[in-house]
Amino acid sequence: MKKIEAIIRPEKFQSLHSSLNELGIGGLTITEAAGTGKQIGQKGLFRGTTFQIQLLPKLKVETVVEDSQVEDIVKIIIGTCSTGEIGDGKIFIHPIDEVISIRTKESGARAFL
């Protein structure tokens, strides 16, 4: 099993969610985040005063899937969330040793059901 963690632009989430649903991926955790990378923030204007926005809004989308699904999900994330501009985000893939359902106490692939 693998955990896929993607940091994406908030405006891309609805498209990504629809595409993942079509693939049968329904279990997602979404966290509002803020960060900066190569973008180094943006300039803002408030009542005639220019200021620097250091942290930009992002969403962190997480899911745990079988190893065989990783490649398809990564393709969907890239295809859906890429604008070709700096700030499109990152995808992190982590190995998962075990999954246990708190309610049913089942583990492994059965915990996904």
N, C-alpha and C positions, 0 to 999 in steps of 0.2 A: 504494500500500500504506500501511497505517496500523498503528501499534503502539498497542494498547489496554492501559493499565495501570490496574488497579483495586486500591484499598486496601480490604479488606473485613474484617468480623468473622470470626475463625477458624471459628466454629460454622456459618457459612453456606457454607463451601467445598464440602462434599459435594453439596449441592443444586445449587450453581452448576456444579460439574464435570459432574454428570449432565445438566443442561440444555444445557450447551455441547456435550457428546458427542452429544446428540440432534440438534443443529444441524449436526454434522459437524466441530466444532472440537475437535481432539485435541491440537494443539501448544500446550502451556502451560508457562510457567516460574513456579514458585511459590517465593516467598521469605518466610521468617518475618521479621516486622518488629515494631517497637514504636514508638509515637508518641502524640502528644497534639494535640488541636485544641480545639474548643469544649468537649469533655468535661472538660478540665483534670484528668484523673486520677480516682482513686477513693480512698476511705478504706478501709484494711485494719485488721484486728485480729489481733495475734499475741501470745499469752500475756498477754492483758489490756492490751496496749499498743496504742493507736491510732497508725497511721502513714499517710502520704499516698503512694499509688502514682502517680508522675508519668507514667510511660509505660505505655500499655496495649497488650496483644498484638494484632497485626493480621497479615493475610497480604497480600502483594502478588502479584497474579495478572497475568501479562503474556502477550500473544499478538500476533502479527503476522498481519494478514489483508488480503484485498482490500478496496478502498474500498467495494464494494457490500455487504459483510457487516457494516460498522460499526454501522449503525442497529439491525439485529436483535440483535447482541451486546450493545449498550448497553441495549436493552429487557430482555434476559434478565438482565443484571447487576442492573439496578434492580429488576425484578420479583422476583428471587430473594433479593437481599441487603438489601432495604429492610425495616426494622422500624418506621420512623417516629420513631425515637429519635435523639438526638444520638449520633454515633459510628458511624453506618452506613458511612461511608467516602467515598471520592472516586473518580471515573473521570477519567483523563487520556488524551487521544488525541494522538498525535504522528505527523507525516508520516515515512515511511521512503523514502529515496531509492533504496536498493538492498538486495537480499538475495542472499547468495552461499553456496552449500552448500560447506563445507570439503571434504567427502569427494568429491563429484562435480564440483565447480567450476562447477556450473550457477548461473545467476543469474536474478533476477526471479521470476515465478510458478513456474517450473520448479524452483526451489530449495526450494519447499514440499513437493514430492512425496517 
